[in-house]
Amino acid sequence: MYEEQQDGPALQTHPDGKRYYALSGRRLYTIATLEGRFPDVGWHQPGEMGGLWAPPIKLLDGYWFALRMPGSEEALWLTAPERWQWSAAGVTFSYTLPALSLAIERREWIVPDESALVIQLTLRALPGSDHPSQHQARPLEARASKAEPHQREAAVSEVLCGLVVRSDLHGAWMAEERLGWHDGEDLAEYDEKLAAVVLRDALHPTWTACVGATVAPVAWQVGNSIWGPERTGGRGTGAALWYRCQISSAGAAQLSFLITGPARTAGSAADLFARLTRGGHVLGGLTPVLVEAQHRAQAESRSPFEHCVLSSPDLAFNEVFAWSKANTARLLLEVPGIGAGLMAGLPDFPWWFGCDTAYGVLPLLPIGQTEAAVLSLRTLAAFGERCDPHGAVPHEVLPYGQLWASGNLVELPLFVRALYHTYCWTGDQGLLRELFPFCLQALRAWPLADCDRRATLVPHGKSIVETPEMASEEVQALDVAAYLAEALDCLAILATELDDPGLATDLRQRAAQTRAHVRDAWWVPHEGLFGDLYASPHSLRRQQILLQTRAKEASRTSEEGEAQALQEAAAALEEALQKQRASSDSSRAQAEEAPRPWLLYHMVQALALDAGLPSLTQASSLLARLATPEWQEACGLVLNARRNRAVMTLPSGALAVGAARYGHADQALTWMQRMSTAFGLASPGTLSEYAPDGGCFLQLWSSYGIVWPVVHYFFGLRPEVAKRRLLCIPQPPSSWPRAALRRIPLASASLDVELTVGQDSLQVQLTISEPDWELLPGLALLPNQRIREARLNGRPVTLHPVQLTGFEERTIWLAPALQQTTAYELLVRWSPSAITAGP
């Protein structure tokens, strides 16, 4: 359930042991179930991807709380909360313990920019209860000489509160194999000066964690025999710390706990613990340092909700939009000395990926999170230049700074697109001058060099689809062609920004040639689809034979999963070849050996739309075909219409963007609403990697198809911050009679846009906080709509058709530019007949 609270939006639900949540900061994240349990979860490091992590190392398998009465050894574990809530204040668990006549609230949050988790426990006597004194608690005399009379008479009782942790200090995935980071035995020691337990790995002295509270415990235990309510795997050890808590019927008791990892600078977990607990206590047991950190944490958590606020008639979608923004922002990970960027997903991909980052950067731009976007791009480029064999954007960078895999051929073009939009939204000339040469050199050295070597317009190389027939260096794939054409156009615009018109012309010409070739040669008219691959039958047969050979070899070595994937890929190619043989005759044998498109029915059709590859007519055919039951399940687009009915959020989101790009706003919204049916099923407030609830429950790319179509197409916001220019060309869904986006950050300015949609009209009201912007009012119309009336600020105005720059073929309609103003109102009415005016 979604609701607004004093500290911002909140999600609350009844806890269960099947769904997970992730609380994350730049330097730390924790993964647990909604009950606050820590089962062994994950497949990259089997059973080890949950718990508390400060990449590149894991700190704890879990942490648990228990209560017991003084003199009793029986602990009552806090493992059955009545309510789970997420808000700007953090994650909150609520418990009622009738046996102790107590209501308990547990709230956890992360110190910004540090590997420090704060957990605050608040204990209250249940109303009308005799509180713990009737359950063998030891009554204490109240000491409140300045309190009111009724407070002085309030009875106070004592309960012991325990924090139990289980360490599991070890490196991230493949660190042992790559770096020799062997997992040693964990050791625990109580530090009298800190009044906390320090945990360390016997083989790695810098792998440390520190556990305690802002007050000293009354008892503690350490050792391998110390366990919480769960038995976790690994080579960890245990620690238990018990604290005295006095509970009064006149008020709540509070304890503040702290778990730290290595400091952001060159310091140990103990150093960080000491710094955060220094300076005395204030309300709630927090030190002044922690109070300031709490304010910063809450402000950072609220920020995505406070910017780019969507108001539409679809309240459920507004909620998905709001949390999608926040989910993207909270995946930023910084590893000191290595880099900072957006993690791909939790629990199993807590590091940096080329494709995921390129899609995930775009939703950050309109919500004021441009710093995270810039950091992510710079980190990928740095590793590409330093480590990638092609000098291009890597596919996967592990959190200790090593490449797991070099890029597929779409990652570099997607990176170029992300750089282009980031520059548009930031005007960051330094970023452009730094990363433009990287992009240009990488394109020339890899995909364009391959084209020149083979005398083709589309390079041979791996698709984003990771099936064996698509993940080959010897195929031409549709998504590679589509994103390359778009990237060349994006790079041409950036070259113009850098005063290189000759280069811009060359890039634009190459983009046009590539796009024209694919539209003509790859299109399969009777199917209304593009070929997934483009090759000669001879080349495809050779590839099919190679896959069969590899499948047999995998079977001999008992690699059954790989063998099955290879067999399925070979069968797909064989089926395509059989169709080709059945449709050919001997008189056309020579012609039939020429390169041709091959249909394998992968989701790359949606990516072609996302990249703006099809013509308007082809796009209409594609969208109609993909909207049939053949291509969709309840939550979105299938991965393959013939062989894999699984649904992932990226293809569905890309299809939504593509539909909006070609002016089909209603169809785009339909796909976004399909995606939204999975909202919260794997974890409250998230759309998981696989719909409805599979894979990573928090996935970076899931936000792309929710946020970007709304901002870029429905509201049509195209800023050029470097020129202080804003183009607004909305094309909203017809089911939104009124919609607004408010508090959109544009450098130092703030923007509000409100749309009023009629059956044959659109009113746009735009307000910007600074007058030194050039405003370009306009809108996008369907081809069968002709303007019959337009008014700007109440006066008649003539709108002129304009072709969008470079890589969008829609015609838009613009009013004269406005200068030195902070607001305008544009009203346009149209008739449903053909447009005769040309651009």
Helices and strands as residue ranges (DSSP letters): E 2-5, E 8-13, E 20-24, E 29-33, E 51-54, E 57-68, E 76-77, E 83-87, E 90-97, G 98-100, E 102-110, E 116-125, G 131-135, H 149-152, E 156-171, H 175-179, E 186-191, E 196-201, E 204-213, E 219-223, E 238-248, E 253-260, H 269-276, G 283-285, H 288-306, E 309-311, H 315-329, E 332-335, E 339-342, E 345-346, E 352-353, H 354-364, G 365-367, H 370-387, E 396-397, E 403-405, H 411-426, H 429-445, H 447-454, E 476-477, H 478-497, H 501-521, E 523-524, E 529-530, E 533-535, H 537-556, H 560-582, G 586-588, H 589-592, E 596-598, H 604-610, H 616-626, G 629-631, E 632-633, E 636-640, E 644-648, H 649-661, H 665-676, E 690-691, E 698-699, G 700-703, H 704-708, I 709-714, E 717-720, G 721-723, E 725-728, E 738-746, E 749-757, E 761-768, E 774-780, E 786-792, E 795-796, E 800-803, E 811-814, E 823-831
